[in-house]
Amino acid sequence: MRIFIFDDEPDILEALITYMSCNGNELYGFVDYREAIKFARDSENKIDVAIVDGAIDGYMEVGLELSSIIRSKNPDARIIILTGFSEMTNREMLEKYKVELKEKPSGVLDIVNEFGCI
């Protein structure tokens, strides 16, 4: 499974990569938004699962832009927005972008339990 992970918090990114590096998963992890965008735009590989930090400095547009790029390459990709700013989201937005929402910090454990090696 090809898994794209973007989180601007290095500790969260490191934990996700550490616990998801198994079962043949191909992991692409980014802490820098510009590098994540470049990879998503330029990648020839379709991403199966994207775990995207929903907000950088309180702006949800960051996660939604990444989600849109990934979705354009693979309409069937599963995209999970991981955020500490869930109050900035609404059902219409989640449905429009076809994304799931997980709140930090508990959502990290949910993701690891589903895709990880624990």
C-alpha positions in Angstrom: 0.0 0.0 0.0 1.3 3.4 -0.9 0.8 5.8 2.0 1.4 9.5 1.9 1.8 11.3 5.2 2.1 15.0 5.7 2.3 16.6 9.2 4.1 19.7 10.1 4.8 18.3 13.6 7.9 16.2 13.2 7.1 14.0 16.3 3.7 13.0 14.8 5.2 12.3 11.4 8.0 10.2 12.9 5.5 8.2 15.1 3.3 7.5 12.1 6.2 6.4 9.9 7.7 4.3 12.7 4.5 2.4 13.4 3.4 2.0 9.8 6.6 0.7 8.3 5.5 -2.8 7.8 3.4 -5.1 5.7 5.0 -3.9 2.6 3.7 -0.4 3.0 5.5 2.2 0.9 5.6 5.4 3.0 6.2 8.9 1.8 6.5 11.3 4.7 6.8 15.1 4.7 7.0 17.7 7.3 7.5 20.6 4.9 4.3 21.6 3.0 6.1 22.7 -0.1 7.9 19.4 -0.4 4.6 17.5 0.1 2.9 19.6 -2.6 5.7 19.0 -5.0 5.7 15.2 -4.4 2.0 15.0 -4.7 2.0 16.9 -8.0 5.0 15.2 -9.5 4.6 11.7 -8.3 3.9 9.0 -10.9 2.7 6.7 -8.2 -0.9 6.7 -7.2 -1.3 7.2 -3.5 -3.7 4.6 -1.9 -4.0 6.3 1.5 -3.2 9.9 2.4 -2.9 11.1 6.0 -2.8 14.9 5.8 -2.3 17.5 8.5 -5.5 19.5 8.1 -4.3 22.9 9.2 -1.0 24.8 9.2 -1.1 27.8 11.4 -4.9 27.4 11.6 -5.6 27.4 7.9 -7.5 24.4 6.6 -6.8 25.2 3.0 -3.4 23.5 3.3 -4.8 20.0 3.9 -7.6 20.6 1.4 -5.2 21.6 -1.4 -3.1 18.5 -0.8 -6.2 16.4 -0.7 -7.4 17.8 -4.0 -4.1 17.1 -5.7 -4.0 13.5 -4.4 -7.6 12.9 -5.4 -6.9 14.2 -8.9 -4.3 11.5 -9.3 -6.3 8.7 -7.7 -10.1 9.3 -7.3 -10.3 6.1 -5.2 -7.6 7.3 -2.7 -8.6 7.2 1.0 -7.8 10.6 2.4 -7.7 11.2 6.2 -7.4 14.7 7.5 -5.6 14.7 10.8 -6.1 17.9 12.7 -6.1 19.7 16.0 -8.6 22.2 14.5 -11.7 20.1 14.0 -13.9 23.0 14.9 -12.9 24.5 11.6 -14.5 21.7 9.6 -18.1 20.8 8.7 -19.9 17.9 7.2 -20.4 19.7 3.8 -16.6 20.3 3.5 -15.8 16.6 4.4 -18.3 15.4 1.8 -17.2 17.8 -0.9 -13.6 16.8 -0.6 -14.4 13.1 0.1 -12.2 13.0 3.2 -12.4 11.5 6.6 -11.6 13.5 9.8 -9.5 12.4 12.7 -8.7 14.6 15.6 -5.2 15.0 17.1 -4.0 13.5 19.3 -6.4 10.5 19.5 -6.7 10.2 15.8 -3.0 9.3 15.5 -3.6 6.1 17.6 -6.7 5.3 15.5 -4.6 5.5 12.3 -1.7 3.4 13.7 -4.2 0.8 14.9 -5.7 0.5 11.4 -2.6 0.7 9.2 0.3 0.0 11.6 2.2 -2.9 13.0 1.2 -2.8 16.7 
